[in-house]
Amino acid sequence: MINGNVSHWWQQIGQPTPRPELPGDLTADVAIVGAGYTGLWTAYYLKQARPDLRVVVVEQRHAGYGASGRNGGWLTNAITGGRGQYEKSHGRDAAERFQRAMNATVDEVIRVTEVEGIDADIKRGGEFNVAYTPAQEARIRAFAASEQSWKYTDLELLEATEARAKINVADTRAAVWHPHCARIQPAKLASGLAAAAERAGVEIYERTRVVEIEPHRLRTTHGTVSAEYIVRATEGFTANLKGLHRLWLPMNSSLIATEPLSREVWDELHWSEGEVLGDFAHVYMYAQRTADDRIAIGGRGVPYQFGSKTDTDGQTPAVTVETLSEILHRFFPATRGAAIDHVWSGVLGVPRDWAATVGLDRETGIAWGGGYVGTGVTSTNLAGRTITDLILGNDTEIAGLPWVNHRVRKWEPEPLRWLATKGLYAAYGMADRAELGGREQTSPIAHIADVVTGRH
């Protein structure tokens, strides 16, 4: 079993050929920090709209090194933190416009991969979430009723028999499915997008760490980049930047990938249409059937390191491998004999109110996008198009969506941040164990944790 080495996705296609380091001081029209999805999409759309712009991307390791090359591969329409918060702040119509934009963004990512010839193992099978305890069943039925009251969700509630015919998860009681989602291979998308951006004339400099972001200027380990506009696209690594240590909490998420499974196993699981799979536990899981017939399944593992430390190459503790393997085998008993070929971890950015944000401060020239809390495969594309519109001054519908220029308070200082995160995930774990043990209603511990985290 390989542990770390960035991710199974990069292991599968091979580490990229290193690009040049920043050659020294230079001047650009737009300088972007981070060659993950947010930075690459922003660079790509800027050059599509204005080929004359000099767009420079500075990356500490290589394009797609962070969450963009390590995630679970869900190209889905979820709004980070939910629609409800935007209904409260901007009204129901604004929240529904946001949902419609996210649906369209799934289509847009697929469109660009086709236009640019990016083979990212995309298979559009929708998003499938399952309930397998009485408490989860109550939550999923309430969720379905709520979702079906909104426009553009297109969500279906599936009873046990119908759900197990779609994906045969043990002990299924009910499930929900919607069509606005596709499975992807994350590193293939990142690699292909970087190449597409370069073909459009974007300059990507790797192995160059940005030390500080200032108005109209990046200070790096290899020189200073001056630009009219700066784009902070650092997601889970934002805490490493000077002055931004408490802006977004770097949350760790981990995955395991099985060996390729036999046809007999897949015949038993019925999982054949490219659906991504999640559940209604409090410490939820996420999974996909890969293009080469593995199951890649993930969850929070050890969610937070003291002092907002971020991992480097994805080394993952044995207890996380055991936890994810236990979930895999509980869901799919037929996988008990399957080897785990790879385990890895990455960090995602979590704002204090669990709401992603994009924006531009015209006075400083600094734009930003991030805080996706796991919805970034799709949200990054919308962020890149939105940042492009904001920089170019385009008055578009997406430039007026309610997440634009959304600001939140900072996370608490240490040790409060570590104690709270550790305690809250322990509480969620206790609630899940109680429900697996037969508790028929959602644990009050989980309700309290939701309030404290700001998730509800």
Number of C-alpha atoms within 10 A of each C-alpha: 12 15 20 21 17 24 30 25 21 21 14 11 11 10 15 13 7 12 15 12 18 24 11 11 13 12 16 19 15 24 27 29 25 32 30 26 32 32 31 31 25 30 35 27 20 26 20 15 12 13 14 11 16 18 26 25 25 26 27 20 19 22 30 28 25 30 28 27 25 25 29 29 30 27 29 26 29 21 24 21 19 15 19 14 18 21 15 10 11 14 13 16 12 17 25 19 18 23 22 15 20 23 21 15 23 22 19 15 18 18 12 13 17 12 9 14 12 19 14 22 18 23 19 21 18 22 25 25 22 27 25 21 23 18 21 26 21 17 16 22 17 11 15 18 13 11 16 14 11 15 14 17 19 13 23 16 20 20 13 18 13 14 22 21 13 18 24 20 24 15 15 20 21 24 29 21 23 18 18 23 26 25 28 27 26 28 30 22 24 24 26 19 27 25 19 22 23 17 13 16 19 22 21 25 23 20 18 21 22 22 16 16 20 14 16 21 21 24 16 19 16 16 16 19 24 20 23 17 23 30 29 22 29 27 28 26 23 26 21 18 16 12 11 14 19 22 20 27 32 30 23 24 26 29 29 31 27 21 18 17 18 12 10 9 15 18 11 14 21 14 20 13 15 21 26 30 22 21 19 21 22 20 18 14 22 20 24 26 24 21 16 10 16 20 20 23 24 29 23 22 23 17 16 22 17 14 16 21 18 22 18 15 16 23 18 22 16 11 11 22 20 13 14 22 22 14 15 23 15 15 17 18 15 16 20 12 9 15 14 18 15 21 29 27 31 29 29 27 26 23 24 21 20 20 24 27 21 27 23 21 15 13 8 14 18 24 21 25 28 27 31 24 23 20 23 30 26 28 29 28 23 26 29 26 20 26 30 24 20 22 21 12 10 13 10 11 12 21 22 15 20 20 22 20 17 11 15 15 11 15 17 14 11 13 10 12 19 19 12 16 20 16 13 19 21 16 22 22 18 17 23 24 14 16 20 16 10 11 16 15 15 20 19 11 16 21 16 14 22 16 10 13 15 13 15 15
